[in-house]
Amino acid sequence: MLFNSVHFLLFFPLVVLLYYSLKPNLRWVLLLLASYYFYASWRAEYLILILFSTGIDYWCAIQMEAKAERKDRRPFLAISLVANLGLLAFFKYYTFANESLDALLGVAGIPYKYYRFEDLLLPVGISFYTFQTLSYSIEVYRGEQKAERNLGIFALYVAFFPQLVAGPIERFASLGEQLKQHFAFSWSNIRTGLQLMLYGFFIKICIADNLASLVDPFFAAPLNHTTLSAWIASVAYAFQIYCDFFGYSTIALGLARLLGIKIMDNFRSPYWSLSVTEFWKRWHISLSTWFRDYLYISLGGDRKGQGAWVRNILLVFLISGLWHGANWTFVVWGAIHALLYLIEKPFKIQYPNPVVKALMWFKTFIVVIVAWVFFRATDFGNAADVLTRLFSFGGTEQLSIEHSSVLLFAVFVISDILFYHRRFDNWIDQKNVAIRWLVYAVMIFSILTLGGVENHPFIYFQF
């Protein structure tokens, strides 16, 4: 069930109406049933996976809390890790791992056979809810989080539908504790929720989906296009994936706020960063902080010397790349970010004037653009063709660009600069009534008349 589908636009208002009609102590039941229905609309049998992860981590957390010493908690943490990561590894990486091993052994002339699961589909959102429930288990193990005794509340924390399939990846101390609270109906929450949803739909439907019409034809045959088209398409993809994921996250913020619940901001204008370090403080914030808190720190961070720090940074970025997709191109994407991060970090760069700032921004943006090539490419051959066209002249085909798409893109870029330190709802609330409703009207008109021709699924659903 896509957020930008008629099915969801019928489903969610009914959930909100019932939510505020029920007694507060029954609302979590409604939200849990709604979340399971929402997920079952993708593929009902994969609900078993969420139920399995929920049950394992609920039990492991209670067992860990009963142990005073960390060494006694470790077996239960191991059960949680093996169970959750085992499911993720099987559904997401089984075919990839076997194909990679087959190719490697094939070079040496060694035959390798493995069972092919023809109907094995990646469960939507498995990477997100797996990391969310693991964060809970790890925090209980560390003694930073009490084990939740209400199985229903914990199940809702794992499956909360506004952020279930593409994040943000929430901690139990934030989302779980809110799910226990009784929120009164508030027009302020309704207004903010609708504002965020409207802006999210605008950047998804009007920006991301329109940019797809530039990106897809180019990446299908990069060598046929001109170098100018290559750069236009590459920049378009950078903003397509940003607007697609930022749009989803903003809609999720709005959906949750309509229920009285606040979830974290996942983006803060990342493309205006002056370094890769800053980029990762502004891009997919819930994932970058997850890797920092549960992998980087667990590996020792920067506490065990320069060599260990370099190793830890490389591991975090390479695993982050692989988390996004079962393809070596994603690992290369992570490696590019890791290398630039390692080069930048030792230098305390100052930005004394606008020229230096502009150069640092340009450097960071170009590196991010080139790295996205490996993220979008179907394989290394496709990536090589894109890079060839980016950095050498040739090709004859020009991309066809609609004037309305250029206008909408310019509006978004200006708004993204405006919201560098704040959010759309904070900005719009400071305007008078006439300006607010003019902005609403323009966005609604754009969604209805200038949205992308195709209703593209959210890109991050595949991860």
C-alpha positions as CSV (number, residue, x, y, z in Angstrom):
1,M,0.0,0.0,0.0
2,L,1.8,3.1,-1.2
3,F,1.3,6.4,0.6
4,N,0.5,8.0,-2.8
5,S,-2.3,5.4,-3.6
6,V,-6.1,5.6,-3.5
7,H,-6.0,2.6,-1.2
8,F,-4.0,4.5,1.4
9,L,-6.0,7.7,1.1
10,L,-9.1,5.7,2.1
11,F,-7.3,3.7,4.8
12,F,-5.6,6.4,6.7
13,P,-8.5,8.8,7.4
14,L,-10.5,5.9,8.7
15,V,-7.6,5.0,11.0
16,V,-7.4,8.6,12.3
17,L,-11.2,8.8,12.8
18,L,-11.3,5.5,14.8
19,Y,-8.1,6.4,16.7
20,Y,-9.7,9.5,18.3
21,S,-13.0,7.8,18.7
22,L,-11.6,5.0,20.9
23,K,-10.7,5.1,24.5
24,P,-7.0,6.0,24.8
25,N,-6.1,2.7,26.4
26,L,-7.4,0.9,23.3
27,R,-5.7,3.0,20.6
28,W,-2.6,0.9,20.5
29,V,-4.7,-2.1,19.6
30,L,-6.2,-0.2,16.6
31,L,-2.7,1.0,15.5
32,L,-1.3,-2.5,15.7
33,L,-4.1,-4.0,13.7
34,A,-3.8,-1.2,11.2
35,S,0.0,-1.6,10.9
36,Y,-0.4,-5.4,10.3
37,Y,-3.1,-4.7,7.7
38,F,-0.9,-2.1,6.0
39,Y,2.0,-4.5,5.8
40,A,-0.1,-7.5,4.8
41,S,-1.3,-5.4,1.8
42,W,2.1,-5.9,0.3
43,R,2.4,-9.7,0.9
44,A,0.5,-11.2,3.8
45,E,2.7,-14.2,4.4
46,Y,5.7,-11.9,5.2
47,L,3.9,-10.8,8.3
48,I,5.3,-14.0,9.8
49,L,8.7,-12.4,9.7
50,I,7.7,-9.4,11.6
51,L,5.9,-11.5,14.2
52,F,9.0,-13.7,14.5
53,S,11.4,-10.8,15.0
54,T,8.9,-9.2,17.5
55,G,8.6,-12.4,19.6
56,I,12.4,-13.2,19.6
57,D,13.4,-9.7,20.7
58,Y,10.6,-9.3,23.2
59,W,11.7,-12.6,24.9
60,C,15.4,-11.9,24.6
61,A,15.1,-8.4,26.2
62,I,13.2,-9.8,29.2
63,Q,15.9,-12.5,29.7
64,M,18.7,-9.9,29.4
65,E,17.1,-7.6,31.9
66,A,17.0,-10.4,34.4
67,K,20.7,-10.8,34.3
68,A,22.9,-8.5,36.3
69,E,26.1,-9.1,34.4
70,R,26.7,-8.3,30.8
71,K,28.4,-11.7,30.2
72,D,25.2,-13.4,31.2
73,R,23.2,-11.3,28.8
74,R,25.4,-12.0,25.8
75,P,23.8,-15.4,24.9
76,F,20.4,-13.7,24.5
77,L,21.8,-10.8,22.6
78,A,23.5,-13.3,20.3
79,I,20.1,-15.0,19.8
80,S,18.6,-11.7,18.8
81,L,21.4,-10.8,16.4
82,V,21.5,-14.3,14.8
83,A,17.7,-14.5,14.4
84,N,17.2,-11.0,12.9
85,L,20.4,-10.7,10.9
86,G,19.9,-14.3,9.7
87,L,16.5,-13.4,8.3
88,L,17.9,-10.3,6.7
89,A,20.8,-12.3,5.2
90,F,18.7,-15.0,3.8
91,F,16.0,-12.9,2.1
92,K,18.3,-10.1,1.0
93,Y,21.8,-11.6,0.4
94,Y,21.3,-15.4,-0.2
95,T,21.2,-15.1,-4.0
96,F,23.8,-12.3,-4.1
97,A,26.2,-14.3,-2.0
98,N,25.8,-17.5,-4.0
99,E,26.1,-15.7,-7.3
100,S,29.3,-13.9,-6.1
101,L,30.8,-17.2,-4.9
102,D,29.8,-18.9,-8.2
103,A,31.6,-16.1,-10.2
104,L,34.7,-16.3,-8.0
105,L,35.0,-20.1,-8.2
106,G,34.2,-20.0,-11.9
107,V,37.4,-18.0,-12.5
108,A,39.3,-20.9,-11.0
109,G,37.3,-23.4,-13.0
110,I,35.6,-24.9,-9.9
111,P,31.9,-25.8,-10.4
112,Y,29.5,-24.5,-7.8
113,K,25.8,-25.3,-7.5
114,Y,23.3,-23.8,-5.2
115,Y,19.5,-24.0,-4.8
116,R,17.7,-21.1,-6.5
117,F,14.6,-19.8,-4.8
118,E,12.7,-18.5,-7.8
119,D,9.9,-17.0,-5.8
120,L,12.1,-15.4,-3.1
121,L,11.1,-11.8,-2.9
122,L,12.7,-9.2,-0.6
123,P,10.2,-8.4,2.2
124,V,9.4,-4.7,2.0
125,G,11.0,-2.8,4.8
126,I,12.9,-5.7,6.3
127,S,16.2,-3.7,6.5
128,F,14.5,-1.0,8.4
129,Y,12.4,-2.9,11.0
130,T,15.3,-5.3,11.5
131,F,17.6,-2.5,12.5
132,Q,14.9,-0.9,14.6
133,T,14.2,-3.9,16.7
134,L,18.0,-4.7,17.0
135,S,18.5,-1.2,18.4
136,Y,16.1,-2.1,21.2
137,S,17.9,-5.4,22.0
138,I,21.3,-3.8,22.0
139,E,20.2,-1.0,24.4
140,V,18.6,-3.5,26.8
141,Y,21.8,-5.5,26.7
142,R,23.8,-2.4,27.5
143,G,21.4,-1.5,30.3
144,E,20.3,1.7,28.6
145,Q,16.7,0.6,28.0
146,K,14.2,-1.2,30.2
147,A,12.6,-4.3,28.7
148,E,9.1,-3.6,27.6
149,R,6.6,-6.0,29.3
150,N,3.6,-5.1,27.2
151,L,3.9,-7.3,24.1
152,G,1.3,-5.3,22.2
153,I,3.2,-2.0,22.7
154,F,6.5,-3.6,21.7
155,A,4.8,-5.2,18.6
156,L,3.5,-1.8,17.6
157,Y,6.9,-0.3,18.1
158,V,8.3,-2.8,15.5
159,A,5.4,-2.4,13.1
160,F,4.2,1.2,13.4
161,F,3.0,1.8,9.8
162,P,3.9,5.4,9.1
163,Q,7.6,4.6,9.3
164,L,7.6,0.8,8.9
165,V,8.8,0.3,5.4
166,A,11.4,3.1,5.0
167,G,12.1,4.6,8.3
168,P,13.2,6.7,10.0
169,I,14.7,4.0,12.2
170,E,13.4,4.9,15.7
171,R,14.7,4.1,19.1
172,F,12.3,2.6,21.7
173,A,13.0,5.4,24.1
174,S,11.5,7.8,21.6
175,L,8.8,6.0,19.7
176,G,8.0,3.2,22.1
177,E,7.4,5.5,25.0
178,Q,5.1,7.7,22.9
179,L,3.0,4.7,21.9
180,K,2.1,4.3,25.6
181,Q,0.9,7.9,26.0
182,H,-2.7,9.1,25.6
183,F,-2.8,12.0,23.2
184,A,-5.8,14.3,23.2
185,F,-7.2,15.5,19.9
186,S,-5.3,18.6,18.9
187,W,-5.9,21.0,16.0
188,S,-2.3,22.0,16.2
189,N,-1.2,18.4,15.5
190,I,-3.7,18.1,12.7
191,R,-2.5,21.3,11.1
192,T,1.2,20.3,11.3
193,G,0.5,16.8,10.1
194,L,-1.4,18.0,7.1
195,Q,1.3,20.6,6.3
196,L,4.1,18.0,6.4
197,M,2.0,15.5,4.3
198,L,1.3,18.1,1.7
199,Y,4.9,19.1,1.4
200,G,6.0,15.5,1.3
201,F,3.6,14.6,-1.5
202,F,4.7,17.7,-3.4
203,I,8.4,16.8,-3.4
204,K,7.7,13.1,-4.1
205,I,5.1,13.5,-6.9
206,C,6.1,16.8,-8.5
207,I,9.9,16.6,-8.1
208,A,11.0,13.0,-7.7
209,D,8.6,11.4,-10.2
210,N,9.2,14.1,-12.8
211,L,13.0,13.7,-12.5
212,A,12.6,10.0,-13.1
213,S,11.7,10.8,-16.7
214,L,15.2,12.2,-17.2
215,V,17.1,9.6,-15.2
216,D,15.6,6.3,-16.5
217,P,16.2,6.9,-20.3
218,F,19.7,8.0,-19.7
219,F,20.8,5.1,-17.5
220,A,19.1,2.7,-19.9
221,A,21.6,3.7,-22.7
222,P,24.2,6.2,-21.3
223,L,26.6,6.0,-24.2
224,N,23.9,7.1,-26.7
225,H,23.5,10.5,-24.9
226,T,25.6,13.6,-24.9
227,T,27.9,14.6,-22.1
228,L,25.6,17.5,-21.1
229,S,22.7,15.0,-20.9
230,A,24.9,12.7,-18.7
231,W,25.5,15.5,-16.2
232,I,21.9,16.6,-16.3
233,A,20.7,13.0,-15.7
234,S,23.3,12.4,-12.9
235,V,22.3,15.6,-11.0
236,A,18.6,14.7,-11.7
237,Y,19.2,11.3,-10.0
238,A,20.8,12.9,-7.0
239,F,17.7,15.0,-6.5
240,Q,15.3,12.2,-7.5
241,I,16.5,9.9,-4.8
242,Y,16.7,12.7,-2.3
243,C,13.2,14.0,-3.0
244,D,11.8,10.5,-3.2
245,F,13.2,9.5,0.2
246,F,12.8,12.9,1.8
247,G,9.2,13.0,0.5
248,Y,8.5,9.6,2.1
249,S,10.1,10.7,5.4
250,T,8.1,14.0,5.5
251,I,4.9,12.2,4.8
252,A,5.7,9.8,7.6
253,L,6.3,12.7,9.9
254,G,2.9,14.1,9.0
255,L,1.1,10.8,9.4
256,A,2.6,10.2,12.8
257,R,1.8,13.8,13.9
258,L,-1.8,13.4,13.0
259,L,-1.9,10.6,15.6
260,G,-0.1,12.9,18.2
261,I,3.3,11.1,17.7
262,K,6.6,12.8,16.9
263,I,9.2,10.9,15.0
264,M,12.7,12.2,14.0
265,D,13.7,14.3,11.0
266,N,15.7,12.1,8.7
267,F,17.0,14.8,6.4
268,R,18.3,18.4,6.8
269,S,19.2,19.8,3.3
270,P,22.2,17.4,2.8
271,Y,23.2,18.7,-0.7
272,W,24.3,22.1,0.7
273,S,26.9,20.4,2.9
274,L,30.5,21.5,2.7
275,S,32.0,18.1,3.4
276,V,31.1,14.4,3.3
277,T,31.2,14.4,7.1
278,E,28.5,17.1,7.2
279,F,26.6,15.3,4.4
280,W,26.2,12.2,6.6
281,K,25.0,14.4,9.5
282,R,22.2,15.6,7.2
283,W,21.4,12.5,5.0
284,H,19.4,9.5,6.3
285,I,20.2,10.7,9.8
286,S,18.5,7.7,11.5
287,L,20.7,5.2,9.7
288,S,24.0,7.1,10.1
289,T,23.3,7.5,13.9
290,W,22.4,3.8,14.0
291,F,25.7,2.8,12.6
292,R,27.5,5.2,14.8
293,D,25.8,4.0,18.0
294,Y,25.6,0.3,17.4
295,L,28.5,-0.6,15.1
296,Y,31.2,2.1,15.1
297,I,31.1,2.5,18.9
298,S,30.9,-1.3,19.4
299,L,34.0,-1.7,17.2
300,G,35.9,0.8,19.4
301,G,35.3,4.0,17.5
302,D,38.5,6.1,17.6
303,R,39.6,4.9,21.0
304,K,42.1,2.3,19.9
305,G,44.5,4.2,17.7
306,Q,44.6,5.6,14.2
307,G,44.7,2.2,12.4
308,A,41.7,0.9,14.2
309,W,39.8,4.1,13.5
310,V,40.5,3.8,9.8
311,R,39.4,0.2,9.9
312,N,36.2,1.0,11.7
313,I,35.2,3.9,9.4
314,L,35.8,1.6,6.3
315,L,33.7,-1.2,7.8
316,V,30.9,1.2,8.7
317,F,30.7,2.7,5.3
318,L,31.1,-0.6,3.4
319,I,28.5,-2.3,5.5
320,S,26.2,0.7,5.0
321,G,26.6,0.3,1.3
322,L,25.8,-3.4,1.4
323,W,22.8,-2.6,3.7
324,H,21.3,-0.6,0.9
325,G,21.4,-3.4,-1.7
326,A,22.8,-6.8,-2.6
327,N,25.2,-5.7,-5.3
328,W,28.9,-4.8,-5.3
329,T,28.0,-1.5,-6.8
330,F,26.5,-0.4,-3.4
331,V,29.8,-1.4,-1.7
332,V,31.7,0.8,-4.1
333,W,29.3,3.7,-3.3
334,G,30.0,3.2,0.4
335,A,33.8,3.0,-0.3
336,I,33.8,6.3,-2.1
337,H,32.2,8.0,0.9
338,A,34.5,6.3,3.3
339,L,37.6,7.4,1.4
340,L,36.6,11.0,1.2
341,Y,35.5,10.9,4.9
342,L,38.9,9.6,5.9
343,I,40.7,12.2,3.8
344,E,38.7,15.1,5.2
345,K,38.5,14.1,8.8
346,P,42.1,14.9,10.0
347,F,41.9,18.4,8.6
348,K,40.2,21.1,10.6
349,I,39.0,23.1,7.5
350,Q,38.0,26.7,8.0
351,Y,35.6,28.5,5.7
352,P,36.8,32.1,6.0
353,N,35.1,33.5,2.9
354,P,32.3,32.7,0.4
355,V,34.7,31.6,-2.3
356,V,36.3,28.8,-0.1
357,K,32.8,27.8,0.9
358,A,31.6,27.6,-2.7
359,L,34.7,25.4,-3.6
360,M,34.1,23.1,-0.7
361,W,30.5,22.7,-1.5
362,F,31.2,22.1,-5.2
363,K,33.8,19.4,-4.3
364,T,31.4,17.6,-2.0
365,F,28.5,17.8,-4.4
366,I,30.5,16.4,-7.3
367,V,31.8,13.5,-5.2
368,V,28.3,12.7,-4.1
369,I,27.0,12.9,-7.7
370,V,29.7,10.5,-8.9
371,A,29.1,8.1,-6.0
372,W,25.4,8.0,-6.8
373,V,26.3,6.6,-10.3
374,F,27.2,3.3,-8.6
375,F,24.1,3.4,-6.4
376,R,21.8,3.8,-9.5
377,A,23.7,1.6,-12.0
378,T,22.5,-1.9,-12.6
379,D,26.0,-3.3,-12.6
380,F,29.6,-2.2,-13.1
381,G,29.3,-2.2,-16.9
382,N,26.4,0.3,-16.7
383,A,28.4,2.4,-14.1
384,A,31.4,2.4,-16.4
385,D,29.3,3.6,-19.4
386,V,27.8,6.4,-17.3
387,L,31.3,7.5,-16.1
388,T,32.6,7.3,-19.6
389,R,29.9,9.7,-20.8
390,L,30.3,12.0,-17.9
391,F,34.0,12.5,-18.5
392,S,34.3,12.2,-22.3
393,F,32.5,13.6,-25.2
394,G,30.3,11.6,-27.5
395,G,26.7,10.5,-28.1
396,T,24.0,12.3,-29.9
397,E,20.8,12.0,-28.0
398,Q,19.6,14.9,-25.9
399,L,17.3,14.6,-22.9
400,S,13.9,16.2,-23.4
401,I,13.1,18.5,-20.5
402,E,9.7,20.0,-19.7
403,H,9.6,23.7,-18.8
404,S,7.2,22.9,-16.0
405,S,9.7,20.4,-14.5
406,V,12.4,23.0,-14.5
407,L,10.2,25.5,-12.7
408,L,9.1,22.9,-10.1
409,F,12.7,21.8,-9.6
410,A,13.8,25.5,-9.1
411,V,11.1,26.0,-6.5
412,F,12.2,22.9,-4.6
413,V,15.9,23.9,-4.6
414,I,15.0,27.4,-3.3
415,S,12.8,25.8,-0.6
416,D,15.6,23.4,0.4
417,I,18.0,26.3,0.9
418,L,15.3,28.1,2.9
419,F,14.8,25.0,5.1
420,Y,18.5,24.5,5.8
421,H,18.0,25.2,9.5
422,R,14.2,24.6,9.8
423,R,11.3,22.5,8.6
424,F,8.5,23.4,6.2
425,D,5.9,23.5,8.9
426,N,7.9,25.9,11.0
427,W,8.5,28.2,8.0
428,I,4.9,28.2,6.8
429,D,3.5,28.9,10.3
430,Q,5.4,32.2,10.4
431,K,3.5,33.4,7.3
432,N,0.2,35.3,7.3
433,V,-3.0,33.5,6.3
434,A,-3.0,34.7,2.7
435,I,0.5,33.5,2.0
436,R,0.0,30.2,3.7
437,W,-3.1,29.4,1.7
438,L,-1.5,30.6,-1.5
439,V,1.4,28.1,-0.9
440,Y,-1.0,25.3,-0.1
441,A,-3.0,26.1,-3.3
442,V,0.1,26.1,-5.5
443,M,1.3,22.8,-4.1
444,I,-2.1,21.1,-4.4
445,F,-2.5,22.5,-8.0
446,S,1.0,21.2,-8.9
447,I,0.3,17.7,-7.4
448,L,-3.0,17.4,-9.4
449,T,-1.8,18.8,-12.7
450,L,2.0,18.7,-12.9
451,G,2.9,15.5,-11.1
452,G,4.9,12.8,-12.8
453,V,3.0,10.8,-15.4
454,E,3.9,7.5,-13.7
455,N,3.1,6.7,-10.1
456,H,6.6,5.5,-9.1
457,P,7.0,3.4,-6.0
458,F,9.3,4.9,-3.3
459,I,12.9,4.1,-4.2
460,Y,13.9,3.1,-0.7
461,F,11.2,0.5,-0.5
462,Q,13.6,-1.9,-2.3
463,F,16.1,-1.6,0.5
